[in-house]
């Protein structure tokens, strides 16, 4: 879905950015509560999973 289509349909508030500070991916959140988080597995998702794993192992 493009930003223009989302604006015309009135669903632009469902567009979300990846929470990683160095990632610029945008996705359409179609979850019911509208609070989904997404990370690209090829870009920042693997890094986030590795960091979470290391945090769990050190505690």
ChimeraX attribute file (.defattr): number of C-alpha atoms within 10 A of each C-alpha:
attribute: neighborCount
match mode: 1-to-1
recipient: residues
	/A:1	9
	/A:2	10
	/A:3	13
	/A:4	10
	/A:5	11
	/A:6	15
	/A:7	11
	/A:8	9
	/A:9	9
	/A:10	10
	/A:11	14
	/A:12	17
	/A:13	11
	/A:14	16
	/A:15	16
	/A:16	17
	/A:17	17
	/A:18	17
	/A:19	14
	/A:20	15
	/A:21	8
	/A:22	9
	/A:23	14
	/A:24	9
	/A:25	15
	/A:26	15
	/A:27	16
	/A:28	19
	/A:29	19
	/A:30	12
	/A:31	10
	/A:32	7
	/A:33	7
	/A:34	13
	/A:35	11
	/A:36	13
	/A:37	12
	/A:38	18
	/A:39	20
	/A:40	13
	/A:41	11
	/A:42	8
	/A:43	13
	/A:44	18
	/A:45	16
	/A:46	13
	/A:47	15
	/A:48	14
	/A:49	13
	/A:50	11
	/A:51	12
	/A:52	11
	/A:53	11
	/A:54	11
	/A:55	10
	/A:56	9
	/A:57	8
	/A:58	6
	/A:59	5
